[in-house]
């Protein structure tokens, strides 16, 4: 009896030991290449929200540089004798300018100053390129002089230069300012230094290290993501609060000084985050977007209005809110002209404009999206004529439609049905959901129709709600990033259906955000790569060319015991890549067999891990959670490893 009791204790102990040290056995069919992973699989989506363009990616440091905000001096402080005029302007579509006249007293100055976007960030030793269009304000004037200064946050001048104006015709003048200090909240000040007055317009200041007018550090952040598709210029801003304020690409090309101002869709959207100074100068326009696509190695995916204003802000039955189907011709022509701008020869109207702007070669545009996240019958009835006419003239052009703002429900199902009927090449799906949703949805695409349109996950991000510890929604914490990493194994496993995926939104200014989470945060001096950024980067750098079957007990690994996994092969490197996410609080033993192979020559593992789900990277502490790379060894074709709790790992082996 005593012996039996001892055996029972031993048996329970053994079972308990096995339970706590259970090994997951993964089988990878390494010699059987599966679906092709599209070159466009992982990419980025830009929208001018959170001051992502002016004040962000667009490196212009002067706010309201052409005095075209409805309050013409918004963003400017004035002193002395300053007025606004539009008589014989320098630029037809930006007609307002300021006139600086002598104050009439030798102890009083006339001038203007600009604080930029939440201050002007200047760096010690950096050169800043100032420019202005100026003329004498009086036909009888002879010589006028202005002084331009950079001023630090303590009101000390840190750089200055003077400009002489001796003509009553508009001319462009330039000056160089080298900052003596680093200061995130500097400003620019201009003094009139003569009896003769001047007219000033399009007052501009750029850091010398800008790339085609874009902030160099933010461009580098995008490059390092290795994105292969670039969706722009946004989602809701394409629609506009009303059609008059929709994004119109033709207003964003040509001479930057003559690109008209547009109201930003997001300036009054959130009552607790309103920015009445949020406008679009279009200095960052479609030409710059195409250049940036080339720079970062991504296929461009421009989005155009389908003739519907934002359906969240307008009633479907409001006949004045949307364009009638019979009146869509100008909108369809905009789409055709955009394709000509991107791809047309220099002998075409729009191809010539592209060439005149500095790019005679085609941008090789392959795809275009019509509409953002519209729903209901209003959308397909407007999309249909776009599809017919674009297909007739450009049969190779891929057309992206949408299934609305939600990832399920009646409108979503209707949208997909209509996209199939119209023959859209891809359907744009959006999901901003909880960690639980992302973890449960890793198998979302396992049973999608393989013969229908392909999926473009055009806007997605995991939103974490924290009601008990000081923030309510949307921090880019480790929990959100880990949930996305787990979910993306399902995108990869279903690469025959999912052809593109882009996290959203892309950018946010720490002093001017309206929506979070966001992939890259920045202030006036630097940026921070969030934990979510590193998840996207690791997928982008390790996307492979073909899916490999990875199973446990014959089934996809999509959440059992909190483990998610996928595998790909990369023909270009002859490499095998395995991505594994452990979402639990316990380490897991993995036994991974590469069936069909004998051995590997070398291996690396890149690990993303945090002790706390609430860990975040910030502008002040950028490296709280960053990828760590180390060697990993196999035993022939078998990998035995321990993956830590709350960890995302990418294993890569060169054959």
Buried (B, 14 or more C-beta within 10 A) or exposed (E): EEEEEEEEEEEEEEEEEEEEEEEBEBBBBBEEBBBBBBBBBBBBBBBBBBBBBBBBBBBBBBBBBBBBBEEBBBBBEBBBBBBBBEEEBBBEBBBBBBBBBBBEEEEEBBBBBBBBBBBBBBBEEBBBBBBBBBBBBBEEBEEBBBBBBBBBBEEEEBBBBEBEBEEBEBEEBEBEBBBBBBBBBBBBBBBBBBEBBBBBBBBBBBBEEBBEBBBEBBBEBBBBBBBBBBBBBBBBBBBBBBBEBBBBBBBBBBEBBBBBBBBBBBBBBEEEBEBEBBBBBBBBBBBBBBBBBBBBEBBBBBBBBBBBBBBEBBEBEEEEBBBEEEEBEEBBEBBBBBBBBBBBEBEBEBBBBBBEBEBEEEBEBBBBBBBBBBBBEBBBBBBBBBBEBBEEEBEEBBBBBBBBBBBEEEBBEBBBEBBBEBBBBBBBBBBBBBBEBBBBBBBBBEEBEEEBBBBBBBBBBBBBEBEEEEBEEBBBBBBBBBBBBBBBBBBBBBBBBBBBBBBBBBBBBBBBBBBBBBBBBBBBBBBBBBBBBBBBBBBBBBBBBBBBBBBBEEEBBBBEEBBBBBBBBBEEBEBBBBBBBBBBEEEBEBBBBBEEBEEBEEBBBBBBBBEEBBBBBEBEEBEBBEBEEEEBEBEEBEBEBEBEBBBBBBBBBEB
